[in-house]
Amino acid sequence: MYSKVARIAITAGTAICANVAYNTAPVPATHHLVIETHRSPDKDWAMQAEARNASLRVQLERAEAHNDSLRVQLEQAEICAQQAASLANTLQLQVIDLMIQLKRETAKHVMLTVNLETERGIHAAQMDCFQGVAQIWADQLNGQTQLAAEYAEQYISQAKYESQVVKLAEENIAQQSAIAKLKATVEQLNAKHDDELKATTEQLNDKQANNLKSIDHDLKELANCLVKEQTQADAERDTLNKRIELAEGHVKRLEVINKLYANRAERATKRCQPYAEHDKRVDETAKKSKLASKLEQPADKHNDELAVNRVESQDKLKIESVWKAKDIIRRGMMANKLNVTRIKPVTCNGMISAAKNKLTRNKEMAHKVVELLRAYQHRPLPPNNYNCMWLSYNCRLCRYSYQEFAQCLQQKHSLVHWFGDSPRRALKKITTLGKWCSRSDEVDTQLCICNDNVKGFGSYSKQTLVIPLDIDPVTGDTLPLDSQQLGTVATNSSHIILLKWGGLTTLNNPPWESTFSLSFTQMGTPSVTIFALVNWDVAFSTWLLFIQQVEMLIEHVAQTYLTSTNIIIRTGQYFCCTYDINPQLKRKYFRLRNQYFSQYLVDEFNAQFGDEQRISIWDVG
C-alpha cells in the first residue's frame, strides 16, 4: 500500500516516539503523526542529543551554584568557629582573673581572722588583769569599811545614853503636832471630794440629758423623713401599679394585633405559592431553551425564524418573572414589618419586669431603713476615753509628707479624674503641698476652719466647673500646659482634673450628667477616678431621687471608663454646705442620714464594679 520511502519514515517515526517515551521527555498535546518522505532519522537524533546536552549543562550550572553557596556557608562556619574560639579564650582569661581575685580575697579574709583572734586574746588578757586589780581594790575597801564600822559603833554607843531622853521628848511633841495636821487635811479632802462628786454627777446628768434630747430629735427627724419617703414610695407604687395595668392591657391588645398579622402573613404566603411554582416552571423552560439553542444549529431561514421567536418568548418570560419576583420581595418586606411588630410585646414585658424589680427594691430599702433605726435605738453608748485617743501597738497609720504624696502620684497615677461636691479644701492642701492654712495665726480662723472661699485660689471659683491642675512635687500647683487638651500630662508632674458638682441633686446648672458628653474624651484615660459625693445629696435631696441618680451615675461610669481604672469612693463629711446661705433652701442634715447615703453609694458601686475593678474607700467621716 505504501512506498518504500514512506515505510522507512514510518518506522523512524515509531522509533523516535518510543525513544521519547523511554526518556520521559514531554510531548506536546497538539502533536500529530506526520509522514515525512524526505527527512532522515539522523537529524532527529542529533537534535535530541543537543537538547540533552543543554539540559545537562543547566544541571551542571545549578550544581556549581549550589557548590558556591556551600563554600560560602563553610567559610562563614569557619569564621564563626574562629570567633567562638576567641570568645572561649577570653572567657578562660576572665575565669583565671576571677580565680586570682578569689584567692586574694580568701588570703585577706584569713589575715583578718588571724588579726581578730590575736586581738581577742589581748583583750582577754587585759580583762583578766583588770579583774585582778579590781579584786585587790575590793579587798582594801572591805577592810576600810570594817574599820569605819567599828569606829562608828563605838561612837554610837557613847552617844546613845546621852541623847535617848532628848529624842524621846522631841518625838512625843512631833507626833502630837502631826496627828493634829492629819486630822485637818482629812477633813479638807473629804469636803473637796464631796464637792467634786456633786459637780461631776451634775455634769454627767446634763450631758446624758442633752444626748438623749439630740437622739430624740434625730429619731423624730428620721421618723418624719421615713414617713415622707414611705408616702412617696406608696405614691410611686400606686403609679407603677397603674402603669403595669396599662402595660398589661397594651400587651393584650398587641397579642390580638399579632394574631391578626400572623393570619395575614399566612394568607400572603398562601397567595405567593402559585407564583413561586409558576416561576419554577419558567426557569425550567428557560434552561431547556438554552440547551436546545446550544445543541441545534439552524441551517435555513425557517430555523432562523424559529430561533428568533424562541428568544422573544424567553424575553417575555424573563420580564414576567422579574415582575413576579418584585411582587414576592414586596410581600416579604410586609412580612418582615409584621415580624418587627411582634417584637414590641417583649420590650413591654421587659418594662413590666423592671417596674416590678424596682418595687421590690424599694421595699427592701424601706426594710433596711427600719432595721437601721432599730439598731440605732438599741446601740451601746460610747465609752469614756477621758479626752485621749487610743492607738494599737501593732497597726498604726503611716505619715507621708505632701512632697512624697505628690511624687507617688507622679510615678503611679499621673492622671486622675476627681468628681465631687465639696473637694476644694482637700485640693487646696494637696496642690499647695501643705502650705495652705499652715501658719499658727491662721489655723483657728474662719478661713481655715469652715469657709471654702476662693481667696488666693482663682482657679477654684464657684462658676468654674472643670479645673485642670498640674501638681509638681517641688513647686506644687501650676497651670496646665494646654487648656484645650485636658488629658495631656506635663513632664515630672501629675495631672488632676476636678469636675465640680453640687452632688447628684437638681441644683446643678448644667445638669451633672452633661459632663459625660462627647468632649469628655479629651480628658484622657485616668488610672484612678475619685467620687466625693453624698454631702449635698444628704442636705438638699430626697432618698428616692438619690437612688435614681446613683443608677444613672453607675450607667455613665460603666460606659465611660475601662475596667483598668481604679475607683475611689470618698465618703460624706459631717458638715455641709455653702448653699444654706440661700433662705429658700432648707438643709436636712444629720449623722445617721449621711452614714446611710454613703453606705448605699458604696454598696451599689461594689455590686456593679466589684468583680471587675478595684473599689477603694476613702473614709473621711
Helices and strands as residue ranges (DSSP letters): H 4-22, H 41-295, H 301-342, H 344-377, H 402-412, E 415-420, H 424-431, H 446-449, G 458-460, E 466-472, E 476-478, E 494-500, G 512-515, G 518-523, E 528-532, H 535-540, H 543-560, E 566-570, G 578-581, H 591-609, E 615-618
